[in-house]
Amino acid sequence: MILAIWVFLYLTLTACTLAILLYIQKYYKYWEKRKVPIESNFFLANNIYSVFSGKLHFGKFLIELYQSHPEDPYFGFYILGKPYLFIRCPNIIKGIGKNHQYFQDRSFFCDEKVDPVVSKSLFIAKNPGWRDSRQKLSTLFSPAKFKAMVPMILSHCEKMNIFLKRYNNHVINVQETAENLMTNVLPHIFLGIDSQCEYNTNDNVIKEAIKNMFGKGWYQGVAFFLYAFVPKLVGVLKCSLLHDDFIKTIVKDVIESYKDTRHTRGTRVIDTLANLDNNMNQKTKEYFDENWLVAQSSTLAIAAFVPTSSFFALSLYELSLNQECQEKLREEIFEHIRDENFDIYDRIMEMKYLNMVVAEVLRIYPLGDFVNRNCNRDYVIEATGLRIEKGTPIMISINAMHTDPKFYPDPFRFDPERFKNGTKELENAGVYLPFGCGQRRCLGERFAPVVIKIALVEVLRKFKFEPCNETERPVIFDSQVINTSPLNGVKLRIYKL
Ligand code: HEM
């Protein structure tokens, strides 16, 4: 018996050693053999361990990598010995955006058997699930749907302004105000729930549930690392990236209410999601199950909440530090809005300076830091002849592109004039990509700016913002969360006009 155990242990150890040796043989000096410059050692790129211990933000880590290869169009790096390709050259980035058939998926992966919810999230899903889900979700974000949302967004802005009026000549944390506004607006649109988030208190169950859905600290760091880089271990360790009990309860309630045939289906995003198309074949229908609903509802809440809150707060921050821009924007707002009976949706589309301000905020603070893809078919970079092999993950740092002085002189100066000709030219040049690139770009690309522009117009018509002693310069970001979010909030002094 003892002998059998020893033989078993010996064989297992030999098999593991062989597997590791084969793995190392396959990948060791992978980039060197292809004459691709490399970053650091074979096992772990640079100081990536600081990211997963919560000391360094992942976006910052990518900027440091980008800056360490100033002359290279791309370079390779390794995570646990797996080769990654970091793309720096705008022309190559454009090619990746255009050639969706080669770069359909992200390299993050989650097996449906291991996590039936996360695996279906639009952010993680692979084809054909991703394509069908994206088609279905895209119908929710049409200009007509936005227009219909405007009165609701306005009513929440009005409540915010009533709160702000009480704080004339006081210092307030606009990040907190922005989060409260989004706690009211987003669950209303996506889930049809009234969060009743008050502005004078910081404890709202829905806000806390959304903020905690992704967790924080070392546990989230480890879970994110496993999902992103060693997905097979997720099942073994049974760790979960998502705390979705709150969304699950809401989805269950909606599905339950549909069983009652007298119930009239609403116009909320969740109603549209739950409303399955009768033309779908059985297999597709099976995919769009309750887990799919929970997955998409959570994805929308997570993907929207932090970026839109920070986007609003950081817009006010930059407009406070740059008073002449704030004044210019206010003048434009008053020029377009002379009385109370105006169609705000049409007006914000016409406001050129407002668009320039928003574009510049998204340049300095792209909020979604990186683009990540998995090459799903061998792809040759025409300019250099490098063959990116099937299965190779690639990384693009949006933040690093947006703050590279080669593309944006004096990159940390807030200057909306950079966008006086719009964003198209810079987008086409592959150097402006706040919402990513290609077919897998952000689903909220048109929605987020609409909400922020309305909120900015509403608040700047009534209030002026100035920096104060507590205003950080520059803003310090939280290194323990995946999104870009100010660690200590954004403190500004507010004056009633
Ligand atoms: C200022 C606000 C926002 C910024 C800067 C932002 C940025 C991004 C970026 C950079 C990506 C990755 C794109 C790529 O890989 O090419 C992304 C993906 C995504 N975003 Fe946003 N986002 C914002 C707001 C929103 C909102 C409001 C929603 C929800 C309506 C949303 C939903 C998503 C989804 C679902 C994806 C994954 C898309 C897919 O894989 O098909 N985002 N976002």
Residues whose N, C-alpha, C, O or C-beta is under 5 A from the ligand:
A	BS01	HEM	L122 F123 L300 A303 A304 P307 T308 F311 P366 L367 G368 F370 V371 N372 P434 F435 G436 C437 R440 R441 C442 L443 G444 A448
